[in-house]
């Protein structure tokens, strides 16, 4: 019903561990193509060809592995026994935060919205290119690592303190109200102080790879953040523009 095989290539994560990907796809040719592409990227791949097997694997039912956790799930929408939407709903109901890339031959806007609303992180319509699939996997894994491995439980720089678990920000001793996107943007900045981020990188980290819109939305949110953080927004101390490159914090 499924196979498990570690990649033959060096791991691609920043922390020396091979990312484990569960591929749930009932079409054998597509499944083999995905496995080959991911193994070439250095990922450890486990596959399932029906929904029931996928649920067992996600519960830790892989007899060939001592590690039952996955860093990413590629989930076909139409599956025998249990479909992809129900699996996605089940994972989110259980509080499992694993990133999910949903694969489907159904490409209508309604189908994409439904997939995202039940908890998928991204949606890819068949037929798709291998390069796009790998790029989306990379993006989801980057976002996951950034969200679960902050540099400190509490992030602080000068007079700004951010509490990730409480979604609170204190500036000069007073709590400020931030929108979810503003909070996430500040969290990214403070987790990697002094790193320069391009608009495209910030869109990927905060809005996600499925975002469709103008990159200027980053500039707008930066302006709103400055108004709430800076004593003089026109001469920012925290969020600094690096001309020709993007923005950095501190």
Rosetta blueprint (number, residue, H / E / L):
1 X L
2 X E
3 X E
4 X E
5 X E
6 X L
7 X L
8 X L
9 X L
10 X L
11 X L
12 X L
13 X L
14 X L
15 X L
16 X L
17 X L
18 X L
19 X L
20 X E
21 X E
22 X E
23 X E
24 X E
25 X L
26 X L
27 X L
28 X H
29 X H
30 X H
31 X H
32 X H
33 X H
34 X H
35 X H
36 X H
37 X H
38 X H
39 X H
40 X H
41 X L
42 X L
43 X L
44 X E
45 X E
46 X E
47 X E
48 X E
49 X L
50 X L
51 X H
52 X H
53 X H
54 X H
55 X H
56 X H
57 X H
58 X H
59 X L
60 X L
61 X L
62 X L
63 X L
64 X L
65 X L
66 X L
67 X L
68 X L
69 X L
70 X L
71 X L
72 X E
73 X E
74 X E
75 X E
76 X E
77 X L
78 X L
79 X L
80 X L
81 X L
82 X L
83 X L
84 X H
85 X H
86 X H
87 X H
88 X H
89 X H
90 X H
91 X H
92 X H
93 X H
94 X L
95 X L
96 X L
97 X L
98 X L
99 X E
100 X E
101 X E
102 X E
103 X E
104 X E
105 X L
106 X L
107 X L
108 X L
109 X H
110 X H
111 X H
112 X H
113 X H
114 X H
115 X H
116 X H
117 X H
118 X L
119 X L
120 X L
121 X L
122 X E
123 X E
124 X E
125 X E
126 X L
127 X L
128 X L
129 X L
130 X H
131 X H
132 X H
133 X H
134 X H
135 X H
136 X H
137 X H
138 X H
139 X H
140 X H
141 X H
142 X H
143 X H
144 X H
145 X H
146 X H
147 X H
148 X H
149 X L
150 X L
151 X L
152 X L
153 X L
154 X E
155 X E
156 X E
157 X E
158 X L
159 X L
160 X E
161 X E
162 X E
163 X E
164 X L
165 X L
166 X L
167 X L
168 X E
169 X E
170 X E
171 X E
172 X L
173 X L
174 X E
175 X E
176 X E
177 X L
178 X L
179 X L
180 X H
181 X H
182 X H
183 X H
184 X H
185 X H
186 X H
187 X H
188 X H
189 X H
190 X H
191 X H
192 X L
193 X L
194 X L
195 X L
196 X L
197 X E
198 X L
199 X H
200 X H
201 X H
202 X H
203 X H
204 X H
205 X H
206 X H
207 X H
208 X L
209 X L
210 X L
211 X L
212 X L
213 X L
214 X L
215 X L
216 X H
217 X H
218 X H
219 X H
220 X H
221 X H
222 X H
223 X H
224 X H
225 X H
226 X H
227 X H
228 X H
229 X H
230 X L
231 X L
232 X L
233 X H
234 X H
235 X H
236 X L
237 X L
238 X L
239 X E
240 X E
241 X E
242 X E
243 X L
244 X L
245 X L
246 X E
247 X E
248 X E
249 X E
250 X L
